[in-house]
Amino acid sequence: MSFTKKVVQRDKRIVIQTCPKTTTDEGEVTETAATFAKGWAAIEPITAGKQWFVEQSQATTTHKITILYLSGVTSRMQAVWGSRTFKFDSVSNPVEANMEMVIRSTEVT
């Protein structure tokens, strides 16, 4: 029996951003994105569905983003590819080998 590893083609140039929350003098909480890193990624859709927020339907799509290992990436970040934004839900380091990272994300619509 032969085992082969699926080759992931990282062909999308993304910007990984931090999303620190700040509080204004008026007490409003805002998020201001700042560039953390740029790199190549594979972006694959996982699921699509609908969520209901205060009687309004909103489409949601989750994606798997695969990048080369990058220290410091956390689930409090997001990725931007063109005009699309992906909020990170979880970040994993498969087999703890520091070779690549698999990020589960939700696309912001």
CYANA upper distance limits for C-alpha pairs under 8 A (distance plus 0.5 A):
  8 VAL  CA     42 ALA  CA      7.15
  8 VAL  CA     66 THR  CA      8.20
  9 GLN  CA     41 ALA  CA      8.16
  9 GLN  CA     42 ALA  CA      6.35
 10 ARG  CA     40 TRP  CA      5.88
 10 ARG  CA     41 ALA  CA      4.71
 10 ARG  CA     42 ALA  CA      4.68
 10 ARG  CA     43 ILE  CA      8.35
 10 ARG  CA     66 THR  CA      7.76
 10 ARG  CA     67 ILE  CA      7.54
 11 ASP  CA     40 TRP  CA      6.53
 11 ASP  CA     41 ALA  CA      6.45
 11 ASP  CA     42 ALA  CA      6.53
 12 LYS  CA     40 TRP  CA      5.88
 12 LYS  CA     41 ALA  CA      5.63
 12 LYS  CA     42 ALA  CA      6.68
 12 LYS  CA     43 ILE  CA      7.90
 12 LYS  CA     81 TRP  CA      7.75
 13 ARG  CA     38 LYS  CA      7.72
 13 ARG  CA     39 GLY  CA      6.14
 13 ARG  CA     40 TRP  CA      5.08
 13 ARG  CA     41 ALA  CA      6.82
 13 ARG  CA     81 TRP  CA      7.12
 14 ILE  CA     38 LYS  CA      6.27
 14 ILE  CA     39 GLY  CA      6.09
 14 ILE  CA     40 TRP  CA      6.56
 14 ILE  CA     41 ALA  CA      7.12
 14 ILE  CA     79 ALA  CA      6.76
 14 ILE  CA     80 VAL  CA      6.07
 14 ILE  CA     81 TRP  CA      5.35
 14 ILE  CA     82 GLY  CA      8.31
 15 VAL  CA     35 THR  CA      7.17
 15 VAL  CA     36 PHE  CA      8.04
 15 VAL  CA     37 ALA  CA      6.48
 15 VAL  CA     38 LYS  CA      4.99
 15 VAL  CA     39 GLY  CA      7.15
 15 VAL  CA     79 ALA  CA      5.99
 15 VAL  CA     80 VAL  CA      5.67
 15 VAL  CA     81 TRP  CA      7.19
 16 ILE  CA     35 THR  CA      6.58
 16 ILE  CA     36 PHE  CA      5.99
 16 ILE  CA     37 ALA  CA      5.69
 16 ILE  CA     38 LYS  CA      6.51
 16 ILE  CA     39 GLY  CA      8.48
 16 ILE  CA     77 MET  CA      7.52
 16 ILE  CA     78 GLN  CA      6.28
 16 ILE  CA     79 ALA  CA      4.92
 16 ILE  CA     80 VAL  CA      7.00
 17 GLN  CA     33 ALA  CA      6.32
 17 GLN  CA     34 ALA  CA      5.71
 17 GLN  CA     35 THR  CA      4.95
 17 GLN  CA     36 PHE  CA      5.46
 17 GLN  CA     37 ALA  CA      7.50
 17 GLN  CA     77 MET  CA      6.18
 17 GLN  CA     78 GLN  CA      5.82
 17 GLN  CA     79 ALA  CA      6.52
 17 GLN  CA     80 VAL  CA      8.15
 18 THR  CA     33 ALA  CA      6.08
 18 THR  CA     34 ALA  CA      5.85
 18 THR  CA     35 THR  CA      6.94
 18 THR  CA     36 PHE  CA      6.54
 18 THR  CA     76 ARG  CA      7.51
 18 THR  CA     77 MET  CA      5.27
 18 THR  CA     78 GLN  CA      7.12
 19 CYS  CA     31 GLU  CA      6.17
 19 CYS  CA     32 THR  CA      6.19
 19 CYS  CA     33 ALA  CA      5.12
 19 CYS  CA     34 ALA  CA      7.14
 19 CYS  CA     76 ARG  CA      7.34
 19 CYS  CA     77 MET  CA      6.36
 19 CYS  CA     78 GLN  CA      7.84
 20 PRO  CA     31 GLU  CA      6.12
 20 PRO  CA     32 THR  CA      6.60
 20 PRO  CA     33 ALA  CA      7.38
 21 LYS  CA     29 VAL  CA      6.89
 21 LYS  CA     30 THR  CA      5.99
 21 LYS  CA     31 GLU  CA      5.03
 21 LYS  CA     32 THR  CA      7.34
 22 THR  CA     29 VAL  CA      6.07
 22 THR  CA     30 THR  CA      5.89
 22 THR  CA     31 GLU  CA      6.85
 22 THR  CA     32 THR  CA      8.33
 23 THR  CA     27 GLY  CA      6.11
 23 THR  CA     28 GLU  CA      5.90
 23 THR  CA     29 VAL  CA      4.95
 23 THR  CA     30 THR  CA      6.80
 24 THR  CA     28 GLU  CA      5.75
 24 THR  CA     29 VAL  CA      6.99
 24 THR  CA     30 THR  CA      8.08
 39 GLY  CA     67 ILE  CA      8.03
 40 TRP  CA     67 ILE  CA      6.93
 40 TRP  CA     68 LEU  CA      8.32
 41 ALA  CA     65 ILE  CA      6.89
 41 ALA  CA     66 THR  CA      5.96
 41 ALA  CA     67 ILE  CA      5.28
 41 ALA  CA     68 LEU  CA      8.25
 42 ALA  CA     64 LYS  CA      8.39
 42 ALA  CA     65 ILE  CA      6.03
 42 ALA  CA     66 THR  CA      5.61
 42 ALA  CA     67 ILE  CA      7.29
 43 ILE  CA     63 HIS  CA      7.02
 43 ILE  CA     64 LYS  CA      6.31
 43 ILE  CA     65 ILE  CA      5.09
 43 ILE  CA     66 THR  CA      7.18
 44 GLU  CA     63 HIS  CA      5.89
 44 GLU  CA     64 LYS  CA      5.67
 44 GLU  CA     65 ILE  CA      6.97
 45 PRO  CA     61 THR  CA      7.55
 45 PRO  CA     62 THR  CA      6.53
 45 PRO  CA     63 HIS  CA      4.76
 45 PRO  CA     64 LYS  CA      6.82
 46 ILE  CA     61 THR  CA      7.82
 46 ILE  CA     62 THR  CA      5.90
 46 ILE  CA     63 HIS  CA      5.52
 46 ILE  CA     64 LYS  CA      6.98
 47 THR  CA     61 THR  CA      6.10
 47 THR  CA     62 THR  CA      5.78
 47 THR  CA     63 HIS  CA      7.69
 48 ALA  CA     59 ALA  CA      7.82
 48 ALA  CA     60 THR  CA      6.20
 48 ALA  CA     61 THR  CA      4.77
 48 ALA  CA     62 THR  CA      6.95
 49 GLY  CA     59 ALA  CA      6.31
 49 GLY  CA     60 THR  CA      5.82
 49 GLY  CA     61 THR  CA      6.89
 50 LYS  CA     57 SER  CA      6.87
 50 LYS  CA     58 GLN  CA      6.04
 50 LYS  CA     59 ALA  CA      4.94
 50 LYS  CA     60 THR  CA      6.14
 51 GLN  CA     57 SER  CA      6.30
 51 GLN  CA     58 GLN  CA      5.84
 51 GLN  CA     59 ALA  CA      6.86
 51 GLN  CA     60 THR  CA      7.36
 52 TRP  CA     56 GLN  CA      5.96
 52 TRP  CA     57 SER  CA      5.14
 52 TRP  CA     58 GLN  CA      6.70
 53 PHE  CA     57 SER  CA      6.94
 53 PHE  CA     58 GLN  CA      7.80
 59 ALA  CA    109 THR  CA      7.87
 60 THR  CA    106 THR  CA      7.36
 60 THR  CA    107 GLU  CA      7.15
 60 THR  CA    108 VAL  CA      8.13
 60 THR  CA    109 THR  CA      7.92
 61 THR  CA    106 THR  CA      6.26
 61 THR  CA    107 GLU  CA      6.14
 62 THR  CA    104 ARG  CA      7.49
 62 THR  CA    105 SER  CA      5.98
 62 THR  CA    106 THR  CA      4.89
 62 THR  CA    107 GLU  CA      6.70
 63 HIS  CA    104 ARG  CA      6.33
 63 HIS  CA    105 SER  CA      5.74
 63 HIS  CA    106 THR  CA      6.72
 63 HIS  CA    107 GLU  CA      7.76
 64 LYS  CA    102 VAL  CA      7.17
 64 LYS  CA    103 ILE  CA      6.16
 64 LYS  CA    104 ARG  CA      5.30
 64 LYS  CA    105 SER  CA      6.89
 65 ILE  CA    102 VAL  CA      6.29
 65 ILE  CA    103 ILE  CA      5.46
 65 ILE  CA    104 ARG  CA      6.90
 65 ILE  CA    105 SER  CA      7.83
 66 THR  CA    100 GLU  CA      7.44
 66 THR  CA    101 MET  CA      6.19
 66 THR  CA    102 VAL  CA      5.18
 66 THR  CA    103 ILE  CA      6.78
 67 ILE  CA    100 GLU  CA      6.14
 67 ILE  CA    101 MET  CA      5.87
 67 ILE  CA    102 VAL  CA      7.24
 68 LEU  CA     99 MET  CA      6.57
 68 LEU  CA    100 GLU  CA      4.64
 68 LEU  CA    101 MET  CA      6.49
 69 TYR  CA     93 ASN  CA      8.01
 69 TYR  CA     98 ASN  CA      5.95
 69 TYR  CA     99 MET  CA      5.61
 69 TYR  CA    100 GLU  CA      4.60
 69 TYR  CA    101 MET  CA      5.66
 70 LEU  CA     98 ASN  CA      8.47
 70 LEU  CA    100 GLU  CA      8.24
 70 LEU  CA    101 MET  CA      7.99
 73 VAL  CA     77 MET  CA      7.67
 73 VAL  CA     91 VAL  CA      7.95
 74 THR  CA     88 PHE  CA      8.26
 74 THR  CA     90 SER  CA      8.02
 74 THR  CA     91 VAL  CA      6.67
 75 SER  CA     88 PHE  CA      5.45
 75 SER  CA     89 ASP  CA      5.96
 75 SER  CA     90 SER  CA      5.51
 75 SER  CA     91 VAL  CA      6.27
 76 ARG  CA     87 LYS  CA      8.33
 76 ARG  CA     88 PHE  CA      6.91
 76 ARG  CA     89 ASP  CA      8.24
 77 MET  CA     87 LYS  CA      6.95
 77 MET  CA     88 PHE  CA      6.21
 78 GLN  CA     85 THR  CA      7.42
 78 GLN  CA     86 PHE  CA      5.94
 78 GLN  CA     87 LYS  CA      4.87
 78 GLN  CA     88 PHE  CA      5.81
 79 ALA  CA     85 THR  CA      6.29
 79 ALA  CA     86 PHE  CA      5.63
 79 ALA  CA     87 LYS  CA      7.13
 79 ALA  CA     88 PHE  CA      8.08
 80 VAL  CA     84 ARG  CA      6.20
 80 VAL  CA     85 THR  CA      5.04
 80 VAL  CA     86 PHE  CA      6.85
 81 TRP  CA     85 THR  CA      7.00
 84 ARG  CA    107 GLU  CA      7.80
 84 ARG  CA    108 VAL  CA      7.80
 85 THR  CA    107 GLU  CA      6.31
 85 THR  CA    108 VAL  CA      6.00
 85 THR  CA    109 THR  CA      8.47
 86 PHE  CA    105 SER  CA      6.18
 86 PHE  CA    106 THR  CA      5.91
 86 PHE  CA    107 GLU  CA      4.81
 86 PHE  CA    108 VAL  CA      6.37
 87 LYS  CA    105 SER  CA      5.82
 87 LYS  CA    106 THR  CA      5.81
 87 LYS  CA    107 GLU  CA      6.77
 87 LYS  CA    108 VAL  CA      7.33
 88 PHE  CA    103 ILE  CA      7.08
 88 PHE  CA    104 ARG  CA      6.57
 88 PHE  CA    105 SER  CA      4.80
 88 PHE  CA    106 THR  CA      7.08
 89 ASP  CA    103 ILE  CA      7.85
 89 ASP  CA    104 ARG  CA      5.95
 89 ASP  CA    105 SER  CA      5.45
 89 ASP  CA    106 THR  CA      7.36
 90 SER  CA    103 ILE  CA      6.20
 90 SER  CA    104 ARG  CA      5.73
 90 SER  CA    105 SER  CA      7.48
 91 VAL  CA    101 MET  CA      7.34
 91 VAL  CA    102 VAL  CA      6.44
 91 VAL  CA    103 ILE  CA      5.00
 91 VAL  CA    104 ARG  CA      7.04
 92 SER  CA    101 MET  CA      6.15
 92 SER  CA    102 VAL  CA      5.76
 92 SER  CA    103 ILE  CA      6.81
 93 ASN  CA     97 ALA  CA      7.46
 93 ASN  CA     98 ASN  CA      6.88
 93 ASN  CA     99 MET  CA      8.26
 93 ASN  CA    100 GLU  CA      6.88
 93 ASN  CA    101 MET  CA      5.34
 93 ASN  CA    102 VAL  CA      6.99
 94 PRO  CA     98 ASN  CA      8.37
 94 PRO  CA    100 GLU  CA      7.56
 94 PRO  CA    101 MET  CA      7.16
 94 PRO  CA    102 VAL  CA      7.67
